[in-house]
């Protein structure tokens, strides 16, 4: 493995969470960060953002006023894997 040294400035809460995650997993912070970057890379395609799709969805929202609120999404995601897992939230009128 070719190691590179980097200096990062992070807030105290993020540092505490990194240390906690590393401790929980029995790994060092560098490994936790590497795994986080790999996970982000697997779910976010930064090389080819579909701006046209984003524009179309925004125009649709402006036309209809229908959307899924962030709170609804957070509640839905928090229910994943639980006995009371919620169905995917449906768009509704958002002000």
N, C-alpha and C positions, 0 to 999 in steps of 0.2 A: 504494500500500500504506500502510495506517495503522499506524505503528509505535508500540509501547508499551514503555516501559522497565521492566524487572523486575530485582530483585535476588534471586538464589537462593543458598542455602547448600548445597554439595555436598561430598562427601568428595574427597580428593586423587586417589584412584584413578579415580573417575568423571570428574573434571576432566581427568585425563591421557587417559582413553579418548575423551572428547569432542574434545579437541584433536587426537588421533591420527586419529579418524574424519574430522574436518573437513579435516585436511591431506591424508589419502588421497583425499578427494573433491574437493579444491580448492574447498571452500566454507567459509563462516564458521560458527562454532558455533551462532549463532541459526538458521541454515538447517538444520543437522543436527538441532537440537532440534525445529524445526517439522515436519520430515519424520518424526521419531520419534513425535511426537504424532499426526500424520495416520495413520501406520501403526497405532499403538495404537487409535485411534478406528475404524479399518477392521476390526479383529479382535475388539475387546471392546465389547460393548453394555452400557454402564454405566447406560443409561436404563431398561432393562427386564430386570433380573436375574431368572432363573427359579429362585427359591428353592425352589419346590415340587419341581422336578426334582432339585435338589441334595439336598433332604431324602429324596426317594425313592431316589436312588442311594446315599446314605449308609445308609439303612435296609436296602437290598439287600446292601450290603457287610457290615453287622452280622449279617444273617441267614446269608449264605453264606461270608463271609471271603474272597471273591474280589475281586481288584483288580489294577491294573497299577502296579508300583512306579515311583517317580520315576526311579530309576536305569535301568530298562528304557526309559522314555520318552526319557531323555536319550541313551541309546545309539542308539535308533531314529532320533531327530531328527538326531543327529550323522552318521548314515549316509546321509541324504538327498542325492541328487545324486552319490553315489559309485558306483563299479562294483559294490561289494558292498552296495548298499542293502538294508536289512533289511525284512522284512515287519512290519506293524503288530503290536505286542506284544499278546498275549492275556492276559486276566485269569488269575491263579493265586492260590492260598492265600497270604495275607499275614498275618503275625502282628501 
